[in-house]
């Protein structure tokens, strides 16, 4: 099993990703979750798990987690610099 981190791209454009920060994300409207850390064998399995969880919140937006143009899904490894991987604020 592998760990995967999934999140929303900041702003989607047909040609590239244009950065916005925080609550300016155009996919924040209607999407219940803004990120996941999921244990799965492959990326497509992680994306499917995120999609299914999103459908519990909003049946219309589960597909966003299946679309690499709208969301990222990167394998988490022990490689890289020390730092925070997840910080979650209580609403």
Number of C-alpha atoms within 10 A of each C-alpha: 8 13 16 22 19 21 17 24 20 20 18 18 10 6 7 9 13 10 12 13 9 10 10 12 16 15 20 14 10 12 19 16 19 16 17 19 18 21 17 17 12 13 20 13 15 25 27 16 18 23 21 16 17 21 15 12 14 15 14 12 19 23 16 18 30 20 14 12 17 18 20 17 22 13 17 16 9 7 6 7 6 7 6 6 8 10 5 6 5 3 3
